[in-house]
Amino acid sequence: MNKIFKLTQPAVETLAEIYGTPLLVLSLAQIEYNYKFLAENLPGVKLHYAVKANPDEQIVRTLAGLGSCFDVASDGEILSLTELGIAPDRMVYANPFKTHNGLAVAKRTGVYKFTFDSESEIYKMAKAVPGGAVLLRVRVDNPKALVDLNKKFGTHPDDVLRLLTIAREQGLDVAGLCFHVGSQSVTADAYVDAIRICRRLFDEAAQAGFNLRILDIGGGFPVPTIDTEFDILQITQTISRSLSKYFPATEIWAEPGRFICATAVNLITRVIGTQQRNNQQWYFLDDGLYGTFSGVIFDHWDFELISFKSGDPIAATFAGPSCDSLDVMFRDKLTVPLNMDDLILVPNCGSYTSASATVFNGFAKTARVVWEDVKQDIEKTVKDSTNKSIA
Ligand SMILES: *Cc1c(COP(=O)(O)O)cnc(C)c1O
């Protein structure tokens, strides 16, 4: 099993005491570990971190230092990466429907690689970024993904040649194909199916005089959850084998988001109220659906809550701190009975969490510290207090 960043109880208590709650703790060592894991197990694949999963500047800087490329989807993402000194040729603007401002910023900053899946986008790109290198996004069905994006994006394989032809006529550099199997794909099946379909499409395109040179296999690589089991090594090996078989001589890209950042962040949150309502136990936390737990809505994610207490589990409702009725994260969630001020650790909190958090109702975005910056101090404080309590 993969290494996963998880704070200990004494570290959680000390961090909460020093920095207050709610608090996000980011491990850059885990980011590095995750990046290297994929780089090693998908050999030869150029990794483009999907910035939307977590645009934290320290994450982006760390990945840039490791040689990563980036999947960006907006003018804002292009501009923040440019400000960090990341060269435009390390970015792919992988949003099938780009805004006019996004294309203008791409032109201005020199970003020249794009994905698309519609005819209307071709004319827009030909005008705004003439000669741009474009990858056509192909639809791949993946009912097993947690978030299946193929209902929203991707052109039907039957329409691929027509769109490639129009793109060529419009003067774009028709560079290849891409797909995205959807997020948290727990088997390799969808990748293998998509790779096979793309092989056939590459061959058909070659017969029509295209020289496609890039295949982008998207993101979707899974991370551990409360209730899914999978073998990430087996998934990457199966994908790798399929790539060597069908695309031995093609440049391959991938766009991992969740896999890089999910396991690198822990949330420390606190019980700020308890209430019995209609025979249901309610707990109010100081982070909520409008904050770090936004992934419950936007990412359909079920977070693990660790309370470091023992007791017989009960089914409880967990709500956030805002005054809105929507701000309920979990119903009938099994937990040991909790008390006012109890601390809760939420591991695997780094993807589609803070990225989609709001400041609704005046709650600031949850502060975050980098674990490697504070680790020595925290561990020393923990050690000193343990010694004191022993003495
Ligand atoms: C969101 C997204 C990704 C990242 O997906 P993960 O499931 O987080 O790996 C990759 N490619 C595209 C086009 C996306 O929209």
The ligand as a MOL file (V3000), in Angstrom:
LIG
                    3D

  0  0  0     0  0            999 V3000
M  V30 BEGIN CTAB
M  V30 COUNTS 15 15 0 0 0
M  V30 BEGIN ATOM
M  V30 1 C -10.1360 17.5040 -13.5040 0
M  V30 2 C -9.3800 17.0140 -14.6520 0
M  V30 3 C -8.2470 16.2110 -14.4410 0
M  V30 4 C -7.8260 15.7070 -13.0920 0
M  V30 5 O -8.6380 14.6620 -12.6690 0
M  V30 6 P -8.2850 13.8340 -11.3520 0
M  V30 7 O -9.4160 12.8870 -11.2260 0
M  V30 8 O -8.2210 14.8010 -10.2310 0
M  V30 9 O -6.9930 13.1430 -11.5790 0
M  V30 10 C -7.5260 15.8310 -15.5630 0
M  V30 11 N -7.8780 16.2270 -16.8020 0
M  V30 12 C -8.9620 17.0010 -17.0230 0
M  V30 13 C -9.2720 17.4060 -18.3990 0
M  V30 14 C -9.7490 17.4120 -15.9640 0
M  V30 15 O -10.8270 18.1500 -16.1900 0
M  V30 END ATOM
M  V30 BEGIN BOND
M  V30 1 1 1 2
M  V30 2 1 2 3
M  V30 3 2 2 14
M  V30 4 1 3 4
M  V30 5 2 3 10
M  V30 6 1 4 5
M  V30 7 1 5 6
M  V30 8 2 6 7
M  V30 9 1 6 8
M  V30 10 1 6 9
M  V30 11 1 10 11
M  V30 12 2 11 12
M  V30 13 1 12 13
M  V30 14 1 12 14
M  V30 15 1 14 15
M  V30 END BOND
M  V30 END CTAB
M  END
